[in-house]
């Protein structure tokens, strides 16, 4: 894997927190990063907002089948070498897998952190988020990820990162899990912010996931002074993210 900076640009040491998406259902992570990049008015080097001490990476296309762990390991090497201290991974989860549905307080945010071995983080708990209950570091699939991330020469199972039929296998098979394991193995602080969604127009979910990321890193979206409610700047790319609107035309019905 090769990383190329724009000519004359470099990665600033003060941008020690990196926010990136993991490919997932509904593309909520990518939409949230779009929103954060536009709202912080990040400079394109690989997207940095030095005034906020943040760096961003956007990913559009999927990873080749069976190469997710290789990608995550290479990416983790690059992130560690570039001096990042905290990596925030934004992702969504399949709503059909949600075991305890409670929409009384709106979209529920979940997290997974490298701070403690069991995935907990007091800072995230204080923000009212729940640790991903399905995370079990002793489960064979999570152990398998950790083993590969730490450099064990086991061959990657090409079917591993393509999703699983069993609920307990679903979560470690997702891209965020590989990124989490490989970044953690490099000694980096990693926080995954996760929400459940379905396919469709998930812009509202993206706002909530981006807002959660802001809370985590201590930003107030209202200070962005954007053109949307809450201070956000709507990304230009969102104008056609779900294709052009339907043509407006008159319908003529003949009755006889």
Secondary structure, 3 states (H helix, E strand, C coil): CCCCCCCCCCCCCCCCEEEEECCCHHHHHHHHHHHHHHHCCCECCCCEEHHHCEEEECCCCCCCCCCHHHHHHHHHHHHHHCCCCEEEEEEEEEHHHCCCCCCCCCCCCEEEECCCCCCCCHHHHHCCCEECCCCCCCCHHHHHHHHHHCCCCCCCCCCHHHCCCCHHHHHHHCHHHHHHHHHHHCCCEEEEEEEEECCCCCHHHHHHHHHHHHHHHCCCHHHHCCCCHHHCCCCHHHHHCCCCCCCCCCCCCCCC
